[in-house]
Amino acid sequence: MTSARAEHLARCHACGLATQLPACPPGHSLHCPRCDSELHLRKPHSLSRTWALLIAAYLMYIPANLLPVSTIVYMGNGEPDTIISGVMYLFKNGDAPVALLLFIASIAVPFMKLVVLTWLTLCVKFKVRWRPRDRTVIYRVVEGIGRWSMLDIFVIALLVAMVQLQALATIHAGPGAVAFCSVVVLTMFAAESFDPRLMWDSFEES
């Protein structure tokens, strides 16, 4: 089977047009004949950008789980809550399904995305040829579930609106919420920066 790269065909990222790439002098770029977007056989600097975003996400993952994400003040008293303390509180009060959902969406999924994207990037770095089709499917799953990692932030926003409208108490978002949002956004950008076609290039280079 012949790949598009072997035939010097590039798919425009903007309009999807497949274009035959002519020889290009160094320092010059090629553009799509239909929409004039710049053409690339692969995403430029895919591994470098993915590594940078993953390292930043790892650094933000620690404060996201250690710093408080919210503080509920009721009758003048308030205590900050982290994601983990919120999960433990729900378990102790008999809300195990909600606690499990919160744990999966806010702790397990972001960490799983970081680990899987790191593994995929290392596979490309060391030209691993193990099951490229399965790795492509795993990448698509990771890319698709990233948006559901914001469940904890959605809950905080909903509680802020409900509680303050009823004038029962006040809820303040903590620094952990900012760090957690950063982790989710960084992992989404890392998944977008990673080019899964790189996993198949090792077969052509051998």
Residue pairs with C-beta under 8 A, 6 or more apart in sequence:
3 200
3 204
4 10
4 11
4 18
5 41
5 42
5 197
5 201
5 204
6 204
7 20
8 20
8 21
8 41
9 18
9 19
9 20
9 21
10 18
10 19
10 21
10 30
10 39
10 40
10 41
11 17
11 18
11 19
12 18
12 19
12 32
12 34
12 35
12 37
12 39
13 37
13 40
14 32
14 35
14 37
15 32
15 34
15 35
15 37
17 32
17 33
17 34
17 35
19 30
19 32
19 33
19 39
21 30
21 39
21 41
22 30
24 30
29 38
29 39
30 38
30 39
31 37
31 38
31 39
32 38
32 39
42 195
42 197
42 198
42 201
43 193
43 194
43 195
46 193
46 194
46 195
46 198
47 121
47 124
47 125
47 194
47 198
49 190
49 193
50 117
50 121
50 190
50 193
50 194
51 121
53 186
53 187
53 189
53 190
53 193
54 114
54 117
54 118
54 121
54 186
54 187
54 190
56 182
56 186
57 110
57 114
57 182
57 183
57 186
57 187
57 190
58 114
60 179
60 180
60 182
60 183
60 186
61 110
61 111
61 114
61 179
61 183
63 175
63 176
63 179
64 83
64 110
64 176
64 179
64 180
64 182
64 183
65 82
65 83
65 84
65 107
65 176
65 180
66 82
66 176
67 82
67 174
67 175
67 176
67 179
68 80
68 81
68 82
68 174
68 175
68 176
69 81
69 82
69 83
69 86
69 152
69 153
69 156
69 173
69 174
69 176
69 177
69 180
70 80
70 81
70 156
70 159
70 171
70 172
70 173
70 174
70 177
71 78
71 79
71 80
71 81
71 171
71 172
71 174
72 78
72 79
72 81
72 159
72 163
72 169
72 170
72 171
73 169
73 170
73 171
73 172
74 168
74 169
75 169
80 174
81 89
82 176
83 102
83 106
83 107
83 152
83 176
83 180
84 107
86 102
86 152
87 99
87 102
87 103
87 106
87 107
88 99
90 96
90 98
90 99
90 102
91 99
101 151
102 151
102 152
102 155
105 148
105 149
105 151
105 152
106 149
106 151
106 152
106 180
109 145
109 146
109 148
109 149
110 149
110 180
110 183
110 184
110 187
112 142
113 142
113 145
113 146
113 149
113 187
113 191
114 187
116 138
116 139
116 142
117 142
117 187
117 190
117 191
117 194
120 135
120 138
120 139
120 194
120 196
120 199
121 194
122 128
123 130
123 135
123 199
124 198
124 199
127 202
127 205
128 202
129 202
129 203
129 206
132 199
132 200
132 203
135 196
135 199
136 196
136 199
139 191
139 194
139 196
140 196
142 191
143 191
143 192
146 184
146 187
146 188
146 191
147 188
149 183
149 184
149 187
150 181
150 184
152 177
152 180
153 177
153 180
153 181
153 184
156 171
156 173
156 177
159 171
160 171
160 173
163 169
163 170
163 171
164 170
164 171
